[in-house]
Amino acid sequence: MINIAVLGYGTVGSGVVEVCSMNKESINKKLGDKIFIKKILDVRDFPDEPLADRFTKNPDEVFLDPEISVVVETIGGIGIAYEYTKRALEAGKSVVTSNKELVATYGPELLAIAYSKKLSYLFEASVGGGIPIIRPLNKCLSANQVESIYGILNGTTNYILTRMKNEKISFETALREAQIHGYAEKIPTADIEGHDTCRKIAILASVASGEFIDYNQIYTEGISCVTDRDIVYADSLNNKIKLIAMAKKDRGNMIELRVAPAFIPVESPLAIADDVFNAILIEGNALGPAMFYGKGAGKMATASAVLADVIEAILHTHLTPHKVLWEQTNTIRVKKHENCAVKAFIRLLEGAESKDLLEKIKSCTDVTILPKQFEDEFAFLAGKTIPITEGALSDILEAFKRQEDPSKKSSFLSMIRLL
Amino acid sequence: MINIAVLGYGTVGSGVVEVCSMNKESINKKLGDKIFIKKILDVRDFPDEPLADRFTKNPDEVFLDPEISVVVETIGGIGIAYEYTKRALEAGKSVVTSNKELVATYGPELLAIAYSKKLSYLFEASVGGGIPIIRPLNKCLSANQVESIYGILNGTTNYILTRMKNEKISFETALREAQIHGYAEKIPTADIEGHDTCRKIAILASVASGEFIDYNQIYTEGISCVTDRDIVYADSLNNKIKLIAMAKKDRGNMIELRVAPAFIPVESPLAIADDVFNAILIEGNALGPAMFYGKGAGKMATASAVLADVIEAILHTHLTPHKVLWEQTNTIRVKKHENCAVKAFIRLLEGAESKDLLEKIKSCTDVTILPKQFEDEFAFLAGKTIPITEGALSDILEAFKRQEDPSKKSSFLSMIRLL
């Protein structure tokens, strides 16, 4: 019998208990042994839960129990979760988590402790919910050099953008709807502003490169600036607007990273990911393109990924662990955002000022004026063939915004990148 | 330094050598050691290849060399490949292969030998070329019960069906074109008639269920009967015709298996797989649906999957191996084809006989007559809501064909299943 403990009985933690019970037979068959959830650590009371007798508020009952060999951390955040993860590893227990924030923040340290103790620290569920992505990237693509990763990694924003497009509603209406359906939090900032997606692409890029990518280095924009008018333009170009996380090698040895809404052609495989679905398109130098698609969140899906890691940790107990996944590296390989090339859709109010801006952009790069969709404004694509950098484009747009009369409505309406 | 040998220097075998050289640095970093291809066994001469000095025609130079710890089998077929795989395992060497025929035929025996010797027998590249699918299914979905697998697993047939649809050409023309481009063999039977797909779904179903599914038990139809007129009808229903491999649990404990062309709605995620691309849609009871998509064949892609398995085999050397993947089972869990429910598109010549057949089918199940696409014929969908079995439908169609005048053109034109 293998004893495990679950830390934090929220959505994912309770899902782990539920999947463990639902698929007990097949899990035990796979394992050739029985999993027993010996302790569940949570500060709250759960007198009516099926495993009510296993709950404890005392962490020592987990960390000082030599019988517990694997600990599931589903507390979330980087406070107590960090402390408990370290304590578990130092007490000789493998740790499995769905906590992307912790992995993206303290991954190298926690992996190093696990490695030194010949333990596992596994986090398949931290990206893509139940979709297999970390292990395929780490194991199945190990003979490839990963050239690029493009991902739709956040279900909340994807649901909102899908509703905005299909129902022709505003961002605010779609967000309220998402909150009512439980797809968005009451304080939705982490999702809406791209922070969640940023941590996830940092993890994927770190797994792909074998070097730790600090998420603070990743340029991140959310979707709150996307309007229904932008979506009308996207539609007219047979494109969808998605919150796209990107990690891409440039021709040198640098990595371009970005989280931002983007126009993607409907023929792109990524475009099938609507509603709360996620999709991750990876290009390997030998493999070519491969895509992984599924529900990127959800209690049972995420819990099943956590439990698969538990099974893996158990099967690997007492085995020489693999090389540590992520080296802390001194070389700054993340390309500065301002030096990255950009292609963009730009929308402006009709008027003399806007014409000036258009001319300015035309003097730096190519411009394609789009068929007019609304009376009072115009839109164009910039940078499709003649490269322009994020820095150069941003300088032009910022200077334009600064010179405008702050008491009037700005002539600049939106800028959304093309994939 | 880790010494490996490659058996068979065909497309995949030479690809392994090429990828190993192309990505040497990143592979060695992942491994924390160096891979060295010590021997390449082939009966042919390759005096001009970069590793010309490593070729041998003498199998003893591989199997009796204690320094060689991993053997790559890319010979193909079930003759010498079987013999050499056994010899390698018995000599204490892990074996990695892309040989679906061998895995689908002798998988349980070879896995059992590997297990008893604490070695690996890995075959990620046997299904989906370079697309990660075996390991995700085996490892990442280990806490799920797999409810169904639907796959487009053969690039040749998918290329032909895509060209037939997009270019409005006949099967024969598309096949010739595929042969010219090297996507189809001169003798294309194994691909065209679904045999290749059949072995692949047998492997996937075996991995998913943990029990060996004999491919001989799988009902298999190819695509040679699909006509351009069928595709016109599919188009009119906003469907595509794809060669679909299916493995699905029924409500009892039985598995329905089938390889046959099928109508799939363009909104199905599978429908994005055109040309030589493959896609595999898996439904887990906790995960829900997840899809894996990419190039299902090709020298470099397949070779990169083989090499990823080599890395895995090396990292696992001297470790307690996992439980054997496939139990040889006595319980016949494959549901008899005639007992499986079917929904079908049926196309008939206009005429009194056809009306009789239509009435006969109407007396057993529901029928939807489709808008007429061609003057001399009509088509309908059967079984969409009232279940009819493959056996019952086949009995009606066979009786109809038997009663027809063999000197005349048959009134029965085609029957293609709906997904």
Interface residues (C-beta under 8 A of the other chain):
Chain A: V19 C20 M22 N23 S26 I27 K29 K30 L31 G32 E124 G130 I131 P132 R135 P136 K139 C140 L141 S142 A143 N144 Q145 G210 P269 I272 G284 N285 A286 L287 G288 P289 A290 M291 F292 Y293 G294 K295 G298 M300 A301 A303 S304 A305 V306 L307 A308 V310 I311 E312 L315 H318 L319 T320 H322 K323
Chain B: V19 C20 M22 N23 S26 I27 K29 K30 L31 G32 E124 G130 I131 P132 R135 P136 K139 C140 L141 S142 A143 N144 Q145 G210 P269 I272 G284 N285 A286 L287 G288 P289 A290 M291 F292 Y293 G294 K295 G298 M300 A301 A303 S304 A305 V306 L307 A308 V310 I311 E312 L315 H316 H318 L319 T320 H322 K323
